[in-house]
Amino acid sequence: MARRQHHGVSAASIVDDRHIDHTADPIPYVTADDGRIIETPSYLHVFDSERQGGQWTMNRIADPVVVTGSETSSMDVDKQLEMEKGNEIQYRTCSWPKTASLLFSEYICLAIMSFPWSYSVLGLVPGLILTVLIAAIVLYTSMVIWEFCLRHPEVRDVCDIGQMLFWGKNWAWYFTAAMFLLNNTFIQGLHVLVGAQYINTMSDGNVCTVGFAGVAAVVCLICSLPRTFSTLAQLATASAIFTFVSVILAVIFAGVETHPAGYNTNGLNPTTSLYRTGEPIVRAFPAASTSFVSKMIAFLNISYTFIGQITIPSFIAEMRNPRDFPKALWAVTTAEIVVFGIVGSVVYAYVGEQYMTSPAFGSLSETYKKVAFSFMVPTIIFLGVLYASVSARFIFFRLFEGTRHKSSHTPFGWTAWTAILAALWLAAFLIAELIPFFSDLLSLMGSLFDSFFGFIFWGVAWIRMRKADYGPGWIARLGVKGVVGLAVNVGIIVTGLFFLTAGTYATVQSIIFSYESGKFGSVFSCRSNGL
């Protein structure tokens, strides 16, 4: 795998030297060397200081970081597009609607059905507040990523950013690459697990669960074969639509059924064996007996569903016009808050905390559960496929940068691409068998990976960009808004560290409890995991 190195180009002499000019119009815009005017939304600088001399500068934080042998890594977007002309496989082809489709398929996903369970643990009021708060943080940090990618058009994925943020060190690239691949493979594993869970639910567990997990992994492997995001975007739209139908059906079924699954007027809940039954209990705030571990797991479940910034640099790297990215981002964030809040609160209100499962399909009666869950099948497959594609592209590009195998349909190129995907799905299958429970797997991913890719990286990115803009003594030159921005981004970094420490502790304790209590089978168990 080619190692990332600093290119011998100064920040002042790079191809895409741009600055933000406010002298002619109250709406900021970027002017390029060739005179083009590129509109830039004013909220990009919501936490910047007052302009200096009529301008906000947009400087690089470091020289371009390129792959040995690459001809396009340090070029601006227009020259990258020019280089791709005539290639059999072209990558910078996504419009903002296609990018929105990819984001919708990433965020409007099965994890939505963990929100009712999270609200049942946290209480309705804290659950809704955290939903809006996490959405706002993710929106803000996503805009930081976008700004970073505008400043550094050679960025192809989060690993490039990781190395640039930490002073071009090779260890930073390898560390980010390891976390990047582990995060994506864990998400693939989650979808292998849920695929087996779906088949078990439909078949009433008549076949060994390990076999069902294998079937899910093979189906996902086949669907992962397309090599560009533009092609996958067509599948992403269908995936998002089916997911929306699935969760809306779940909400409707929860409201129209007489009683939730497992309803019993006396004794223990036959489904969970943990709570007294009776009429559904709905709380505005968590019960006094709720443990820290339970609250943390619920919080991490909410956070995991929102935090998907790890793929954003990869998506922007394939946009024909990266400056359109905020259109896709705002559309998805608005939909997230509305859909997540409604699904979580309405299902919880009808099901109650005693009968709640994660995902919440298991709280519906048998027929309703199977109908609603079935509409989730395209997303169960596609979202794992999306993350597999992101990982495979990362590995493939490093192996074949500058060769015809990257840009043409060669037999060797396609063989290598398929082999990489097969290895990733094998690893995902193993993860699904080692951690065979939905909620804890979500939380483990949230604590280990979202701490960096959801928070820490982007707080550091904001600080590095402001330091590059204002130079020595930059803190003293920030102004009031800049100081507020610094405080916000330091808070984002601290939040990430909290996820990493307290979150990981809570998740490990929950996994230990799950095994000790016998709630789930052992690793590589044939025991049914159906809802």
C-alpha positions as CSV (number, residue, x, y, z in Angstrom):
1,M,0.0,0.0,0.0
2,A,1.5,3.3,-1.0
3,R,2.4,5.6,1.9
4,R,1.1,9.1,2.1
5,Q,3.8,11.8,1.9
6,H,4.0,15.5,1.9
7,H,4.3,17.0,-1.5
8,G,7.0,19.6,-2.0
9,V,4.7,22.5,-2.7
10,S,4.3,25.5,-0.5
11,A,0.9,26.6,0.7
12,A,1.3,29.9,-1.1
13,S,2.0,28.3,-4.5
14,I,-0.6,25.6,-4.7
15,V,-2.8,25.4,-7.8
16,D,-6.1,26.3,-6.1
17,D,-5.1,29.5,-4.3
18,R,-8.4,31.1,-3.2
19,H,-9.6,33.7,-0.6
20,I,-13.0,34.8,0.7
21,D,-13.7,38.3,-0.4
22,H,-16.3,40.5,1.5
23,T,-15.6,43.8,0.0
24,A,-18.1,43.9,-2.8
25,D,-21.2,42.2,-1.3
26,P,-22.5,41.2,2.1
27,I,-22.8,37.6,0.9
28,P,-19.3,36.0,1.0
29,Y,-17.8,34.4,-2.0
30,V,-14.6,32.8,-3.1
31,T,-12.6,34.2,-6.0
32,A,-10.1,32.0,-7.8
33,D,-7.0,33.0,-9.7
34,D,-8.9,32.8,-13.0
35,G,-11.5,35.3,-11.9
36,R,-14.3,32.8,-11.3
37,I,-16.7,33.7,-8.5
38,I,-17.7,30.8,-6.3
39,E,-20.5,31.4,-3.8
40,T,-19.8,30.4,-0.3
41,P,-22.6,30.4,2.3
42,S,-22.1,32.9,5.2
43,Y,-22.8,30.2,7.8
44,L,-19.4,28.8,6.9
45,H,-18.0,31.5,9.1
46,V,-20.5,31.5,11.9
47,F,-17.7,31.2,14.5
48,D,-15.1,33.2,12.7
49,S,-13.8,36.5,13.9
50,E,-14.5,39.8,12.2
51,R,-13.0,40.1,8.8
52,Q,-9.5,41.6,8.4
53,G,-9.0,44.2,5.8
54,G,-12.3,43.3,4.1
55,Q,-11.4,39.6,3.8
56,W,-11.5,36.2,5.4
57,T,-8.6,34.2,4.3
58,M,-9.0,30.4,3.5
59,N,-5.5,29.0,3.9
60,R,-4.3,25.4,3.8
61,I,-3.2,23.9,7.1
62,A,-0.3,22.1,5.3
63,D,1.2,21.3,2.0
64,P,-0.7,18.8,-0.2
65,V,-0.4,15.2,1.0
66,V,-0.2,12.9,-2.0
67,V,0.3,9.3,-2.9
68,T,3.6,8.4,-4.6
69,G,2.9,8.1,-8.4
70,S,-0.4,10.1,-8.3
71,E,-0.9,12.7,-10.9
72,T,-4.1,14.2,-9.7
73,S,-3.9,14.3,-5.9
74,S,-2.6,17.8,-5.6
75,M,-4.8,19.3,-8.4
76,D,-7.9,21.3,-7.9
77,V,-11.4,19.9,-8.8
78,D,-11.5,21.3,-12.4
79,K,-8.1,19.8,-13.3
80,Q,-9.1,16.5,-11.7
81,L,-12.2,16.5,-13.9
82,E,-10.1,17.3,-16.9
83,M,-7.7,14.4,-16.1
84,E,-10.7,11.9,-15.9
85,K,-12.0,12.7,-19.4
86,G,-11.8,9.7,-21.6
87,N,-11.4,7.2,-18.7
88,E,-13.7,4.2,-18.8
89,I,-14.3,4.6,-15.1
90,Q,-14.9,8.2,-14.0
91,Y,-15.2,9.0,-10.3
92,R,-16.0,12.7,-10.0
93,T,-19.5,12.3,-11.4
94,C,-21.9,12.8,-8.5
95,S,-24.4,15.8,-8.5
96,W,-25.6,17.1,-5.1
97,P,-28.9,15.1,-5.5
98,K,-27.0,11.9,-5.9
99,T,-24.9,12.8,-2.9
100,A,-28.1,13.5,-1.0
101,S,-29.3,10.0,-1.9
102,L,-26.1,8.5,-0.5
103,L,-26.5,10.5,2.7
104,F,-30.2,9.6,3.0
105,S,-29.3,5.9,2.6
106,E,-26.6,6.2,5.2
107,Y,-28.6,8.0,7.9
108,I,-32.2,6.9,7.2
109,C,-31.4,3.3,8.2
110,L,-32.3,0.4,10.4
111,A,-30.7,2.1,13.5
112,I,-33.7,4.4,13.5
113,M,-35.6,1.5,15.2
114,S,-33.2,1.8,18.2
115,F,-34.6,5.2,19.0
116,P,-37.8,3.9,20.7
117,W,-35.6,1.7,23.0
118,S,-33.3,4.7,23.7
119,Y,-36.3,6.9,24.6
120,S,-37.6,4.1,26.9
121,V,-34.4,4.2,28.9
122,L,-33.7,8.0,28.8
123,G,-37.2,9.2,29.0
124,L,-39.1,11.1,26.3
125,V,-37.9,14.6,27.1
126,P,-34.1,13.9,27.4
127,G,-34.4,11.6,24.4
128,L,-35.8,14.3,22.2
129,I,-33.4,16.9,23.5
130,L,-30.4,14.7,22.8
131,T,-31.8,13.9,19.3
132,V,-31.8,17.6,18.3
133,L,-28.5,18.4,20.1
134,I,-26.6,15.5,18.4
135,A,-28.1,16.5,15.0
136,A,-26.9,20.1,15.5
137,I,-23.4,19.0,16.4
138,V,-23.2,16.6,13.5
139,L,-24.5,19.3,11.1
140,Y,-21.9,21.8,12.4
141,T,-19.0,19.4,12.2
142,S,-20.0,18.3,8.7
143,M,-19.8,21.9,7.6
144,V,-16.3,22.0,9.1
145,I,-15.4,18.9,7.0
146,W,-16.8,20.6,3.9
147,E,-14.7,23.7,4.5
148,F,-11.6,21.5,5.0
149,C,-12.3,19.7,1.7
150,L,-12.7,23.1,-0.1
151,R,-9.4,24.2,1.2
152,H,-7.7,20.9,0.3
153,P,-9.3,19.6,-2.9
154,E,-6.8,16.6,-3.1
155,V,-8.4,15.0,-0.1
156,R,-10.0,11.6,-1.0
157,D,-11.0,10.2,2.4
158,V,-10.9,10.7,6.1
159,C,-7.4,9.1,6.3
160,D,-5.9,12.0,4.2
161,I,-7.5,14.4,6.6
162,G,-6.2,12.5,9.7
163,Q,-2.6,12.8,8.5
164,M,-2.9,16.5,7.7
165,L,-4.5,17.3,11.0
166,F,-1.7,15.7,13.0
167,W,1.2,17.4,11.2
168,G,1.7,15.1,8.3
169,K,3.0,12.2,10.5
170,N,2.9,8.7,9.0
171,W,1.6,7.2,12.2
172,A,-1.4,9.5,12.0
173,W,-2.3,8.1,8.5
174,Y,-1.9,4.5,9.6
175,F,-3.9,5.1,12.8
176,T,-6.7,6.8,10.9
177,A,-6.7,4.1,8.3
178,A,-7.0,1.3,10.9
179,M,-9.8,3.1,12.7
180,F,-11.5,3.9,9.3
181,L,-11.4,0.3,8.1
182,L,-12.5,-1.1,11.5
183,N,-15.4,1.3,11.8
184,N,-16.7,0.4,8.3
185,T,-16.2,-3.3,8.8
186,F,-18.1,-3.2,12.2
187,I,-21.0,-1.5,10.3
188,Q,-20.9,-4.2,7.7
189,G,-20.9,-6.7,10.6
190,L,-24.0,-5.1,12.0
191,H,-25.8,-5.6,8.8
192,V,-24.7,-9.2,8.5
193,L,-26.1,-9.6,12.1
194,V,-29.4,-7.9,11.2
195,G,-29.7,-9.9,7.9
196,A,-29.5,-13.1,9.9
197,Q,-32.0,-11.7,12.4
198,Y,-34.4,-10.9,9.6
199,I,-34.2,-14.4,8.1
200,N,-34.6,-16.0,11.5
201,T,-37.7,-13.8,12.1
202,M,-39.3,-14.8,8.8
203,S,-38.5,-18.5,9.1
204,D,-39.1,-18.8,12.9
205,G,-35.5,-19.9,13.4
206,N,-35.6,-23.2,11.5
207,V,-31.9,-23.1,10.3
208,C,-28.7,-22.4,12.2
209,T,-28.1,-18.6,12.7
210,V,-24.5,-18.9,11.5
211,G,-25.8,-20.2,8.1
212,F,-28.2,-17.3,7.9
213,A,-25.3,-14.8,8.6
214,G,-23.3,-16.4,5.9
215,V,-26.1,-16.0,3.4
216,A,-26.5,-12.3,4.4
217,A,-22.7,-11.8,3.9
218,V,-22.7,-13.4,0.4
219,V,-25.7,-11.3,-0.8
220,C,-24.1,-8.1,0.4
221,L,-20.8,-9.1,-1.3
222,I,-22.6,-9.5,-4.7
223,C,-24.3,-6.1,-4.3
224,S,-21.0,-4.4,-3.4
225,L,-19.4,-4.9,-6.8
226,P,-20.2,-1.5,-8.5
227,R,-17.1,0.6,-8.3
228,T,-18.5,4.2,-8.3
229,F,-20.7,6.1,-5.9
230,S,-22.7,7.5,-8.9
231,T,-23.8,3.9,-9.7
232,L,-24.6,3.2,-6.0
233,A,-26.6,6.4,-5.7
234,Q,-29.3,4.8,-7.8
235,L,-29.7,2.0,-5.4
236,A,-29.4,4.4,-2.4
237,T,-32.6,6.2,-3.4
238,A,-34.6,3.0,-3.4
239,S,-33.0,2.0,-0.1
240,A,-34.0,5.3,1.6
241,I,-37.6,5.0,0.3
242,F,-38.0,1.4,1.5
243,T,-36.6,2.4,4.9
244,F,-39.0,5.3,5.2
245,V,-42.0,3.0,4.3
246,S,-40.7,0.5,6.9
247,V,-40.5,2.9,9.8
248,I,-43.8,4.6,9.0
249,L,-45.5,1.2,8.9
250,A,-43.9,0.4,12.3
251,V,-45.4,3.6,13.7
252,I,-48.8,2.9,12.3
253,F,-48.8,-0.7,13.5
254,A,-47.7,0.3,17.0
255,G,-50.7,2.6,17.1
256,V,-53.4,0.3,15.7
257,E,-52.5,-3.0,17.4
258,T,-54.5,-3.7,20.6
259,H,-51.4,-4.6,22.7
260,P,-47.7,-4.8,22.0
261,A,-45.9,-8.1,21.6
262,G,-45.4,-9.9,25.0
263,Y,-48.3,-8.1,26.6
264,N,-49.3,-9.8,29.9
265,T,-51.4,-8.5,32.7
266,N,-49.5,-10.5,35.4
267,G,-46.0,-11.9,35.9
268,L,-42.8,-11.3,34.0
269,N,-42.5,-10.2,30.4
270,P,-42.1,-13.5,28.5
271,T,-40.0,-11.7,25.9
272,T,-37.4,-10.0,28.1
273,S,-37.9,-11.7,31.5
274,L,-36.8,-8.4,33.1
275,Y,-39.8,-6.2,33.8
276,R,-43.3,-6.7,35.3
277,T,-45.9,-6.4,32.7
278,G,-49.2,-4.6,32.6
279,E,-50.3,-1.5,30.7
280,P,-47.5,0.2,28.8
281,I,-45.4,2.6,30.9
282,V,-44.2,5.8,29.3
283,R,-41.9,8.2,31.2
284,A,-41.0,11.8,30.5
285,F,-37.8,11.3,32.4
286,P,-35.7,8.1,33.2
287,A,-36.7,6.0,36.1
288,A,-34.6,6.6,39.3
289,S,-33.4,3.0,39.1
290,T,-31.9,3.3,35.6
291,S,-28.2,2.6,35.7
292,F,-25.4,4.7,34.2
293,V,-24.5,1.9,31.9
294,S,-28.1,1.7,30.5
295,K,-28.3,5.5,30.0
296,M,-24.9,5.6,28.3
297,I,-25.8,2.7,25.9
298,A,-29.1,4.5,25.0
299,F,-27.2,7.8,24.4
300,L,-24.6,6.0,22.3
301,N,-27.4,4.4,20.2
302,I,-28.8,7.8,19.4
303,S,-25.4,9.2,18.6
304,Y,-24.4,6.3,16.4
305,T,-27.4,6.9,14.1
306,F,-26.5,10.5,13.5
307,I,-22.7,10.3,13.3
308,G,-21.7,9.4,9.8
309,Q,-19.1,12.0,9.0
310,I,-16.5,9.4,8.2
311,T,-17.9,9.0,4.7
312,I,-18.3,12.7,3.9
313,P,-14.8,13.3,2.6
314,S,-15.2,10.3,0.3
315,F,-18.5,11.6,-1.0
316,I,-17.2,15.1,-1.6
317,A,-14.2,13.6,-3.4
318,E,-16.6,12.2,-6.0
319,M,-18.8,15.3,-6.4
320,R,-18.6,17.2,-9.7
321,N,-19.2,20.4,-7.8
322,P,-18.2,20.1,-4.1
323,R,-19.6,23.5,-3.3
324,D,-23.1,22.1,-3.6
325,F,-22.6,19.7,-0.7
326,P,-24.5,21.8,1.9
327,K,-27.7,21.4,-0.1
328,A,-27.5,17.7,0.4
329,L,-26.5,18.0,4.1
330,W,-29.3,20.4,5.1
331,A,-31.9,18.2,3.4
332,V,-30.8,15.1,5.2
333,T,-30.4,16.7,8.6
334,T,-33.9,18.2,8.5
335,A,-35.3,14.8,7.5
336,E,-33.3,13.1,10.3
337,I,-34.6,15.2,13.1
338,V,-38.3,14.9,12.0
339,V,-38.2,11.1,11.2
340,F,-36.1,10.0,14.2
341,G,-38.1,12.1,16.7
342,I,-41.5,11.0,15.4
343,V,-40.6,7.3,15.1
344,G,-38.8,7.2,18.5
345,S,-41.5,9.0,20.5
346,V,-44.6,7.5,18.8
347,V,-43.5,3.9,19.0
348,Y,-42.4,4.3,22.6
349,A,-45.7,6.0,23.5
350,Y,-47.7,3.0,22.3
351,V,-45.3,0.2,23.2
352,G,-44.1,1.3,26.6
353,E,-40.8,0.5,28.3
354,Q,-41.8,-3.0,29.5
355,Y,-42.3,-4.4,25.9
356,M,-39.5,-2.5,24.1
357,T,-37.0,-4.3,22.0
358,S,-34.1,-3.1,19.9
359,P,-34.7,-2.8,17.0
360,A,-38.3,-2.0,17.9
361,F,-39.8,-4.3,15.3
362,G,-39.7,-7.0,17.9
363,S,-42.3,-5.0,20.0
364,L,-44.9,-5.4,17.3
365,S,-47.3,-8.4,17.0
366,E,-46.2,-11.2,14.8
367,T,-47.8,-10.2,11.5
368,Y,-47.1,-6.5,11.8
369,K,-43.5,-7.2,12.8
370,K,-42.9,-9.3,9.7
371,V,-44.5,-6.8,7.3
372,A,-42.7,-3.8,8.6
373,F,-39.4,-5.6,9.0
374,S,-39.6,-6.8,5.4
375,F,-39.5,-3.3,3.9
376,M,-36.2,-2.8,5.7
377,V,-34.5,-5.5,3.6
378,P,-33.0,-3.2,0.9
379,T,-31.4,-1.0,3.6
380,I,-30.1,-4.0,5.6
381,I,-28.3,-4.9,2.4
382,F,-27.4,-1.5,0.9
383,L,-26.0,0.3,3.9
384,G,-23.5,-2.5,4.5
385,V,-22.7,-2.3,0.8
386,L,-22.1,1.4,1.0
387,Y,-19.5,1.1,3.8
388,A,-17.9,-1.9,2.1
389,S,-17.5,0.2,-1.1
390,V,-16.0,3.1,0.8
391,S,-13.4,0.7,2.4
392,A,-12.7,-1.2,-0.8
393,R,-12.1,2.0,-2.7
394,F,-9.7,3.2,0.0
395,I,-7.6,0.0,-0.3
396,F,-8.0,-0.3,-4.1
397,F,-6.9,3.3,-4.8
398,R,-3.8,2.9,-2.7
399,L,-2.8,-0.3,-4.4
400,F,-3.5,0.8,-8.0
401,E,-3.0,4.6,-7.9
402,G,-1.6,5.7,-11.3
403,T,-2.3,2.4,-13.0
404,R,-4.8,1.6,-15.8
405,H,-6.5,-0.9,-13.4
406,K,-8.0,2.1,-11.5
407,S,-9.5,3.9,-14.5
408,S,-10.3,1.0,-16.9
409,H,-12.2,-2.3,-16.8
410,T,-9.2,-4.7,-16.7
411,P,-9.7,-8.4,-15.6
412,F,-6.9,-8.0,-13.0
413,G,-8.5,-4.8,-11.6
414,W,-11.9,-6.4,-11.2
415,T,-10.4,-9.5,-9.7
416,A,-8.5,-7.4,-7.1
417,W,-11.7,-5.4,-6.4
418,T,-13.7,-8.5,-5.8
419,A,-11.0,-10.1,-3.6
420,I,-10.8,-6.9,-1.4
421,L,-14.6,-7.0,-1.0
422,A,-14.6,-10.7,-0.1
423,A,-12.0,-10.1,2.6
424,L,-14.0,-7.3,4.1
425,W,-17.2,-9.3,4.2
426,L,-15.5,-12.2,5.7
427,A,-14.2,-9.9,8.5
428,A,-17.8,-8.5,8.9
429,F,-19.2,-12.0,9.2
430,L,-16.7,-12.8,12.0
431,I,-17.6,-9.6,13.9
432,A,-21.3,-10.4,13.6
433,E,-20.7,-13.9,15.2
434,L,-18.5,-12.6,18.0
435,I,-20.8,-9.7,19.1
436,P,-24.3,-11.2,18.2
437,F,-26.5,-8.5,19.7
438,F,-27.8,-5.3,18.0
439,S,-27.8,-2.6,20.7
440,D,-24.4,-3.3,22.2
441,L,-22.8,-3.6,18.8
442,L,-24.2,-0.1,18.0
443,S,-22.8,1.3,21.2
444,L,-19.4,-0.3,20.8
445,M,-19.0,1.3,17.4
446,G,-20.2,4.6,18.8
447,S,-17.7,4.7,21.6
448,L,-14.6,3.4,19.8
449,F,-15.0,5.1,16.4
450,D,-17.5,8.0,16.7
451,S,-15.4,9.5,19.4
452,F,-12.8,10.3,16.7
453,F,-14.7,10.5,13.5
454,G,-17.7,12.2,15.0
455,F,-16.1,14.7,17.4
456,I,-12.3,14.8,18.0
457,F,-11.1,15.1,14.4
458,W,-13.4,18.0,13.5
459,G,-12.7,20.1,16.6
460,V,-9.0,19.7,15.8
461,A,-9.7,20.6,12.1
462,W,-11.5,23.8,13.1
463,I,-8.6,24.8,15.3
464,R,-6.0,24.0,12.7
465,M,-7.8,26.0,10.0
466,R,-8.2,29.1,12.2
467,K,-4.5,28.9,13.2
468,A,-3.6,28.7,9.5
469,D,-5.8,31.7,8.7
470,Y,-4.6,34.0,11.5
471,G,-1.0,32.9,12.0
472,P,1.1,33.5,15.1
473,G,-0.9,34.7,18.1
474,W,-4.1,33.5,16.4
475,I,-6.1,33.1,19.5
476,A,-5.7,36.8,20.4
477,R,-6.9,37.7,16.9
478,L,-10.1,35.6,16.9
479,G,-12.5,38.2,18.2
480,V,-15.7,37.4,20.1
481,K,-17.3,35.0,17.6
482,G,-13.9,33.3,17.2
483,V,-13.5,32.8,20.9
484,V,-17.0,31.3,21.1
485,G,-16.1,29.0,18.2
486,L,-12.9,28.0,20.0
487,A,-14.9,27.1,23.1
488,V,-17.4,25.1,21.0
489,N,-14.8,23.1,19.3
490,V,-12.8,22.4,22.5
491,G,-16.2,21.2,23.9
492,I,-16.6,18.9,20.8
493,I,-13.1,17.4,21.4
494,V,-14.0,16.9,25.1
495,T,-17.2,15.2,24.1
496,G,-15.3,12.8,21.9
497,L,-13.0,11.9,24.8
498,F,-16.0,11.2,27.0
499,F,-17.4,8.9,24.3
500,L,-14.1,7.1,24.1
501,T,-13.6,6.6,27.9
502,A,-17.0,6.4,29.6
503,G,-18.7,5.1,26.5
504,T,-16.4,2.2,26.0
505,Y,-16.5,1.3,29.7
506,A,-20.3,1.3,29.7
507,T,-20.5,-0.8,26.5
508,V,-18.0,-3.4,27.7
509,Q,-20.0,-3.7,30.9
510,S,-23.2,-4.2,29.0
511,I,-21.6,-6.9,26.7
512,I,-20.3,-8.8,29.8
513,F,-23.8,-8.6,31.4
514,S,-25.5,-9.8,28.2
515,Y,-23.3,-12.9,28.1
516,E,-23.6,-13.6,31.8
517,S,-27.4,-13.2,31.9
518,G,-27.8,-15.7,29.0
519,K,-29.8,-13.2,27.0
520,F,-28.0,-14.3,23.8
521,G,-26.3,-17.4,22.6
522,S,-22.5,-17.9,22.6
523,V,-20.3,-16.9,19.7
524,F,-21.0,-18.8,16.5
525,S,-24.2,-20.1,18.0
526,C,-27.0,-21.7,16.1
527,R,-29.5,-20.2,18.5
528,S,-32.1,-18.0,16.8
529,N,-31.6,-14.3,17.1
530,G,-35.0,-13.6,15.5
531,L,-37.2,-10.8,16.8
